[in-house]
Amino acid sequence: MDEDTKTQYLAEVNELIQSRQKDIFSNYPTIRELFKNQYDGDTELNPLRYEISICIIFGLYQAAITLTNHMIEKYLKIALIYKNADFNAEGINIVEKIANATAKSTATYNANNMDKNINAACTQGIITKKDKTELNSIRECLRNSYSHADASKIHGNKSIPLTGARLTEQGLQLEDTNVAKIALLPMLQGIAQVKHAEANAIPYFQFVDELIRRTRPNIFKDHKGNN
C-alpha cells in the first residue's frame, strides 16, 4: 500500500470513528464491565461476547441483536452438551477422550431447535422457570423475528401517522393523514427496525450475559470429580 492510499484510508477510518462518537461515549460506559470481563474458562462464547460488545459500542444495534441471538442459542446447546457429557469416556489421548465424552450429547442437542433446548435446560436445572418464560418470549420477538426478517413480529401492531402527497398542475397537494401499521409498509421498515434494534440491543445483551454468568455453574456441578 502506497503512502497516499494509506493516508486516505486513515482519514476515512477517522471520519468513521468520528461519526460514531455519540454511540461510543453513550454505550461504552453501559457495557464496559461486560466487555472487559470474560467468561472464566470459556473458549466457546467469549469471541461472541467480544464482538457483540464492539457492535454495541459503535452503535451497530441490528448486528448486535443478530449475534446475541446466536450466542444464546449457542449457549443453550453447549450447556446441554456439557451437562450430559460422559467425562468417564475412554480414548487414546485427551482430545479423543473429550470428543468421545461429548459425542452422544452433541448428537442429541446440537440439532435441536431453540424451543426444545430451552425446555431441556429448564428440566435439567440449568435455567429457572422464569428464565424459560423470558427466553421463550425472546425466541419469538427477537430471535425468530430477526432471523426470519419477520416484520410482523418485529413491529407488531405499531402504527405511524402518514400524510400522502401528490404533485399536480396546481403544485403539491397533501392528502388526509392516515394511521398505518409499520409491518404493512416495507418502505418504512428499514428505519423502523434501526430504532427497534437501538431500543432493544443493550437490554437484550445484558439479559443474556447475566443469564450465562449466573447459570454456568449449574452445567458442571454434577460432574465434580469426574473430569
N, C-alpha and C positions, 0 to 999 in steps of 0.2 A: 504494500500500500504506500503510495507516494505521500509526501507531507501535505500537499494541498487537499487531497482526499481525506486524510486523517483529520486535518483541521476542520474541514466541512462536516465530517461525521460527528466530531466532538461538539461543534456548535449546535448541530441538530439534536444531539442527545441532551445537551444542557438545556436547550429550549424545551424539550420534552419534560425534563425534570421540573423546570420552572412551571410548566403548565399543570403539574400535579402537586404543587406545593400545598395548596389548600387541603387536599386529601391527606398528604403526608403528615402535616402538622396536626390535623384533626384525628387521624386514625392511629398513628404510631403510639401515642400515649395510651390509647384504649386497649390495644392488643400487645403492648410491649412485653408483658410477662409471658403471654402465650408464645410469642415469637422467640424469646430468649431461652425459655425453659423447655428442654427436650423431655420426651417420654423416656424415662430411665430404662436402659437395656433394650430399647426398641429400635429395630432397623427397618421395620415394615412401614411405619406410619410417620416417622419424623420427616422424611422428604416431603410428604404431603402437607404436614403441618407447616413446614417452612414455606412452601410455595403458596399455600392459602394466605399465610401472613403477608407475603410480598404483594399478592394481588390486592388484599385489603388496604395495605399501606399506600399503594399507588392508586387506589380508587377503582380497581377493576372488579367490580362487585359481581357481575354476572359470571365471570371466570371463577371467582371465589366460591359462589354457590355451587357451581358445577363440580369443582374439586372437593368441596365439603360433602356433597352427595356421594362422591366416590369414596371419600375417607370413611364415612360412617358405615357404608356397605362393606368396605374392606375390613373395617374393624370387627364387625359382627362375624364375618367369615373367619378371620384369624382367631378371634376369641373362641369360637366354637371348635375350630380345628385343634387348637392347643388344649382346650378344656377336655376334649375327647381323645387326645393322643395317647398312644401306648408307649410310655417312655421306658418300658422294660423290653422293647423290641430289640432284636439282635441284629448285628451287622458286622462286617469285617473291619469297619472303621467308623469314626464318629459321624461322617457325612451320611454313610449308608444307614446308620442307626437312626439318625434324625429323619431321613426320608422314609424309612420303614415305620417309624413311630407315628408319623402324620399321614401316611398313605391312605388308610381307611377313612379317617375323619375328613381328609381333603376331598375324597371321592363323595362323601356324604353331604358336606356343607358348601363346597365350592360352587356347585351347580344350582343350589337352592336360590329361589327368589328372595327378595328382602323380607317379605311378609313371613315366610317360613322361618327365616333366621331370627327375626325379631321374636317370634313365638318361642323358638327353641332357646334363645338366650334368656328369656324370662323364665321358662320352665326349669332351666338348669341353674338358675340363681345368679347368672352373670349380671343381669339388669333387673330393676324392680318393675312392678306392675305400672307404676307411674311413668317410668321410663318407656315402657312398652306403649302406653297410651300416647305419649308425646311423639315417639318415633313413628307410630302409625299415622299420626296427623302430619308429620313432616314428610312421610313417604308419599302422601297424596299432594300436599300443597307446594312442596319444594322439590322433592326428588323426582316424582313422576312428571310433574308439570314442566320442569326444565329439561329433563332427559328426553321427553317426547314432544317438546315445544308445543304444549297444550295451553293455548291462550285462555280457554275457559277455566282451567284450574289456576292459572297464574293470576288472572284478573277477576275471576268470579263474576259477580253482578255489578262490579264497579262501573259507574257511568260518568259521562262528562257532557256538559252543555256545549253544543256546537252551533255556529251560525254559518249557514251557507252563503255563497256569493256568486253572482253571475255578471259577466261583462256584457252589457247591452249597448245599443246605439246611444242611449242616454247616459252611459257610464256604468260604474259599478253599482249593482243592485243587490242589497242584502236581503236574505230570506229570514223567515222566522227562526228563532232559536229553538232547537230541539235537544232533548237529552237522549244520548245513545250509549249502549254498552260498549266498552273498550274491546271486549272479546269479539265483537262483531265488526270491528273496524281495523283491518290489518295495517292500514297506513299510520295508525296511531300507536300500534303495539311496540314498535321499536323503542320510542322514548318512554312509554309507559312501563316497559319491562326494565329499562335502566333505573327508573325511580323505584320500582318494586324491589329490585335487587339491592339498591342502595339502602333501602329501609330494612332489609332482612339479612343481608350477608353477615354483618358483625354479630348480631344476637344468635344467628344460626351457628356460626363457628364457635362462639363462646359456649353454647349449649353442648355441642358435640365434644369440644375439648374437655369440658368439665366432666361429661359422662365417661369419656375414655380414662381420664386420670382417676376418677372415683371407682370405676369398675374393673380396671386391670388386675388388681389383687385377687379378684374373685376367680380369675381364669386358672391360676396355678395353685390355689390353696389345697386342692385335693391331690396334688402331685408332690407335695413336700416329701423329700426323702427318696423319691423315685426317679429324679432326673439329675 
